[in-house]
Amino acid sequence: MKIAFLLYGIPQNGGVKVVFRIGNLLQARGLEVTNYVAETRRELPFPTSCEFVFAPKHYPNALGRIAWLAGVTIGADVAIATAHPTALALHLNHLFQGRKLYYVQAYEPDFYSDSILHLVRRWPMMLVAATSYLLPLEKIVNCAGSMRGLTAGDRTRVAEIPPGIDLGLYRPRPHPNQGLIVGHISRREAWKGSRHFFRAMTKLRARGHKFRVRIAYDLCEETNGFEYESVHPRNEAELAEYYAGLDVLVSTVTQKGFGYPPLEAMASGALCVATPMDFGLPGVDHIPILANSSESICEAMEKVFALRDRTPFLRAGSQTASQYGWERIADQWSALLSDESLRTVQTHAATVPAL
């Protein structure tokens, strides 16, 4: 079977990393995978064994890229779109070329933020993304939270395939006892909640608690003058080392969904303090907090300080993470794409995670 992924571009982000990994694993299972990229040839940000078809020229805007993807000949049994522009392009490609195409649509949480300010700034893109969900195509989502943009009919038949993690890379490693080390993935976007993390750390330090804070990427500007260590992982291996060096990770993302940092941290042996997410058991494998609340973070951290033994949380977190190994996720993809019952339907859709 031949599989085609349609990519608007190939930036170095989590969504592209997931698409490349899925392609590699499908190839290892005997499927042929080709990526159709709506930009000119460039250096690939992640290792892949898949073939590539790049656009012959640079398109400065979305219309040009969509038009190229809509017109390119896709020699595949299954075609997979990975973002809302490619969803439209794939639908047009199907109409123009009359081919049997499957369709995978990326759920993009940025466009479904609960933030009013985000809505005001990004409403054109949010409108296009929401409209793409109305295309007459079936979907697969990456977590239960991804269903919020779907119609009621889609929700009753949608398949769910989450992203995975490399359990050989994200694993506990010994590190010296240097006091409690609290970590956080610092982000600029308001809905990522980093400003609430720094407010909470400032309050806890003022209460006399002694701990170290180690920030990855250091992108949030609203730090309240709080002093901390910063690291800038250059690749996934260094990110795994960062997680393994933490005692606690605090994840503050506002919108419920599939959260990579908590899962990767659990696999790496860190206790997680996290806003609601679509995996795990609150109070069992992580300590829950409310979104947009520095005081909730403080209350959770007070529980962490009071813990005499974090082992039950760590053991449960490891068990949760073990369910998301890439090999298991790849088996789900292979089963879906090889399902003979699906091949009788003219057009299908699914959702690849956009992290």
C-alpha positions in Angstrom: 0.0 0.0 0.0 1.2 3.5 -0.8 0.7 6.3 1.7 1.0 10.1 0.9 1.3 12.8 3.6 0.5 16.4 2.4 2.6 19.0 4.2 2.1 22.8 4.1 5.8 23.1 5.1 8.3 21.3 7.3 9.3 23.5 10.2 11.1 22.1 13.2 8.0 21.6 15.4 6.3 18.8 17.2 3.6 18.2 14.5 6.2 17.6 11.8 8.2 15.4 14.2 5.1 13.2 14.7 4.3 13.0 11.0 7.9 11.9 10.2 7.9 9.3 12.9 4.6 7.9 11.8 5.9 7.7 8.2 9.1 5.9 9.3 7.1 3.4 11.3 4.7 2.7 8.5 7.6 2.2 6.1 9.1 -0.3 8.6 5.9 -2.3 8.4 6.1 -2.6 4.6 4.0 0.4 3.5 5.4 3.0 0.9 5.3 6.5 2.3 5.9 9.8 0.3 5.6 13.3 1.7 4.3 16.0 -0.7 5.6 19.4 0.6 4.3 22.7 -0.6 7.7 24.4 -0.5 11.0 24.1 -2.3 13.5 21.5 -1.2 15.2 22.2 2.1 17.2 20.4 4.8 14.9 18.1 6.8 14.6 18.9 10.5 14.1 15.2 11.6 15.5 11.9 10.3 13.2 10.0 7.9 13.4 7.2 5.5 10.4 8.4 3.5 10.5 9.8 0.0 9.7 13.5 -0.7 8.1 15.5 -3.5 8.8 19.2 -3.1 7.1 22.1 -4.9 9.1 23.2 -8.0 9.1 26.9 -6.9 8.5 29.1 -3.9 5.0 30.1 -3.1 4.8 33.2 -0.9 1.3 32.7 0.3 -1.2 30.0 1.3 -3.2 30.2 -1.9 -0.2 29.2 -4.0 0.7 26.3 -1.7 -2.9 25.1 -1.6 -3.1 25.3 -5.4 0.0 23.3 -5.9 -1.1 20.5 -3.5 -4.6 20.5 -5.1 -3.1 20.0 -8.6 -0.1 17.6 -7.9 -0.6 14.0 -9.0 -0.7 11.9 -5.9 0.2 8.3 -6.7 -1.0 6.7 -3.5 -3.8 4.5 -2.1 -4.1 6.7 1.0 -3.6 10.5 1.1 -3.2 12.2 4.4 -3.5 16.0 5.1 -1.8 17.3 8.2 -3.1 20.9 8.6 -6.2 22.8 7.6 -4.7 24.3 4.4 -3.7 20.8 3.2 -7.1 19.5 4.1 -8.7 21.9 1.7 -6.1 21.1 -0.9 -6.6 17.4 -0.6 -10.4 17.8 -1.0 -9.9 19.8 -4.1 -7.3 17.3 -5.4 -9.9 14.6 -5.0 -12.5 16.6 -6.9 -10.2 17.5 -9.7 -8.5 14.2 -10.2 -11.3 11.8 -9.2 -9.0 9.6 -7.2 -9.8 7.5 -4.2 -8.2 9.5 -1.3 -8.2 9.1 2.4 -7.9 12.4 4.3 -6.2 13.1 7.6 -6.9 16.5 9.1 -4.7 18.0 11.8 -6.4 19.2 15.0 -4.9 22.6 15.8 -5.5 23.7 19.3 -4.2 27.2 18.6 -7.3 27.9 16.5 -9.7 26.7 19.2 -8.3 28.6 22.2 -10.7 29.8 24.9 -8.8 33.1 25.0 -10.9 36.1 23.7 -7.7 38.0 22.9 -6.5 35.0 20.8 -9.8 34.9 19.1 -9.6 38.6 18.2 -6.1 38.3 16.8 -6.5 35.0 14.9 -10.1 34.8 13.9 -9.5 34.5 10.1 -7.3 31.4 10.6 -9.6 30.0 13.3 -12.5 30.4 10.9 -10.7 28.6 8.1 -9.6 25.8 10.4 -13.2 25.4 11.7 -14.6 25.4 8.2 -12.2 22.6 7.2 -13.8 20.4 9.8 -17.1 20.6 7.9 -15.7 19.0 4.8 -17.5 15.8 4.0 -14.7 13.5 5.3 -14.2 11.1 8.1 -11.7 12.0 10.9 -9.3 10.5 13.3 -8.4 12.6 16.4 -5.3 12.5 18.6 -7.2 12.8 21.9 -10.7 13.2 23.2 -10.1 17.0 23.5 -9.5 17.2 19.8 -13.2 16.4 19.1 -14.4 19.9 20.1 -14.2 21.2 16.5 -16.1 18.2 15.1 -19.8 17.9 14.2 -22.0 15.8 16.3 -22.1 13.1 13.6 -18.3 13.0 13.3 -18.0 12.5 17.1 -20.0 9.3 17.0 -17.8 7.6 14.5 -14.4 9.2 14.9 -11.3 7.0 15.6 -8.7 8.1 18.2 -5.0 7.5 17.7 -2.8 9.5 20.0 0.8 10.5 19.4 3.6 8.4 20.8 6.9 8.8 22.6 10.3 7.1 22.3 10.4 5.0 25.5 14.1 4.2 24.8 14.9 7.9 24.8 12.5 9.2 27.5 13.5 7.1 30.5 14.6 7.7 34.1 18.3 8.3 34.6 20.4 8.7 37.8 21.1 12.3 38.7 22.9 13.8 41.8 20.8 14.9 44.7 21.0 18.7 44.4 17.8 19.6 46.2 14.3 19.6 44.6 14.5 20.7 41.0 11.3 22.0 39.5 11.0 22.2 35.7 8.8 24.0 33.2 8.6 24.3 29.4 8.5 28.1 29.0 6.3 29.4 26.1 5.3 32.8 24.9 1.7 32.0 24.0 -0.7 33.1 26.8 -2.7 29.9 26.6 0.4 27.9 27.5 0.2 29.5 31.0 3.9 30.2 31.7 3.2 33.5 33.4 1.1 31.7 36.0 4.0 29.3 36.7 6.4 32.2 37.4 3.9 33.9 39.6 3.5 30.7 41.6 7.3 30.2 42.0 7.7 33.7 43.2 5.0 33.2 45.9 6.5 29.9 47.0 10.0 31.4 47.3 8.5 34.2 49.3 7.0 31.6 51.7 10.4 30.3 52.4 10.4 27.1 50.4 13.8 26.1 49.0 14.0 24.6 45.5 15.7 25.1 42.2 13.9 26.0 39.0 15.2 24.8 35.6 13.4 26.3 32.6 13.6 24.8 29.1 13.7 27.2 26.1 13.1 30.3 28.2 10.5 32.0 26.0 8.2 33.6 28.5 8.9 37.3 29.2 6.6 37.6 32.2 8.9 36.1 34.8 8.3 38.6 37.6 12.1 38.9 38.0 12.3 35.3 39.3 15.8 33.8 39.2 16.1 30.4 37.6 18.4 28.2 35.5 17.7 28.0 31.7 18.5 25.3 29.2 18.0 25.2 25.5 17.7 21.6 24.2 18.9 21.4 20.6 17.4 18.1 19.9 15.1 15.4 21.3 17.9 13.6 23.1 18.9 16.7 25.0 15.2 17.3 25.8 15.0 13.8 27.3 18.1 14.5 29.4 16.4 17.7 30.6 13.3 15.8 31.8 15.4 13.1 33.4 17.2 15.8 35.5 14.0 17.1 37.1 12.2 16.0 40.2 9.0 17.8 39.3 7.6 19.2 36.0 4.8 21.8 36.1 2.7 21.9 33.0 0.3 24.9 32.7 -1.3 24.6 29.3 -4.8 26.2 29.5 -6.5 24.0 26.9 -7.2 20.4 27.7 -5.7 18.0 25.1 -2.8 15.7 24.5 0.1 17.1 26.4 3.6 16.0 25.3 5.6 17.5 28.2 3.7 15.7 31.0 3.9 12.4 29.2 7.6 12.7 28.4 8.3 13.8 31.9 6.4 10.8 33.4 8.4 8.5 31.2 11.6 10.2 32.4 10.9 9.7 36.1 9.6 13.2 37.1 6.5 13.9 39.1 4.0 15.9 37.1 1.9 18.8 38.2 -0.4 19.5 35.3 -3.6 21.1 34.1 -6.3 18.7 32.8 -5.1 16.5 29.9 -6.6 13.6 28.0 -4.5 10.9 29.6 -3.5 9.9 33.1 -5.3 9.7 36.4 -5.4 12.9 38.5 -4.1 12.3 42.0 -2.6 8.9 41.0 0.0 9.5 38.3 0.1 13.4 38.5 -1.1 16.2 40.8 -3.8 18.2 39.1 -4.0 22.0 39.0 -6.5 24.5 37.6 -5.7 26.4 34.4 -4.8 30.1 34.7 -4.3 29.9 38.4 -1.0 30.6 40.1 -2.6 29.8 43.5 -3.6 26.4 42.3 0.0 25.7 41.3 1.1 26.8 44.8 -1.4 24.5 46.5 -0.1 21.6 44.3 3.5 22.3 45.1 2.7 22.5 48.8 1.5 18.9 48.4 4.8 18.0 46.6 6.9 19.6 49.5 4.9 17.6 52.0 5.3 14.2 50.2 7.6 11.9 52.1 7.7 9.4 49.2 7.1 10.3 45.5 7.5 6.7 44.4 3.8 5.9 44.0 3.3 8.8 41.7 6.4 8.0 39.7 5.5 4.3 39.4 2.0 5.2 38.2 3.4 7.8 35.8 5.7 5.3 34.3 2.8 2.9 33.8 0.8 5.6 32.0 3.7 6.6 29.8 4.3 2.9 28.8 0.9 2.9 27.0 2.2 5.5 24.5 5.3 3.8 23.1 5.7 4.5 19.3 5.5 0.8 18.4 2.1 0.4 20.0 0.9 3.6 18.2 2.2 2.5 14.9 0.3 -0.8 15.2 -2.9 1.3 15.6 -2.1 3.3 12.4 -1.2 0.1 10.5 -4.5 -1.5 11.6 -6.5 1.5 10.5 -4.8 1.9 7.1 -5.0 -1.8 6.3 -8.7 -2.1 7.2 -10.3 -3.6 4.1 -13.7 -2.1 5.1 -12.3 1.4 4.9 -11.1 0.9 1.3 -14.6 0.6 0.1 -15.4 4.1 1.1 -14.5 6.8 -1.5 -13.0 9.4 0.9 -11.8 9.2 4.5 -10.3 11.6 6.9 -8.2 11.4 10.1 -6.4 13.7 12.4 -2.6 13.9 13.0 -1.6 15.7 16.2 -0.4 19.3 15.8 1.6 19.9 19.1 
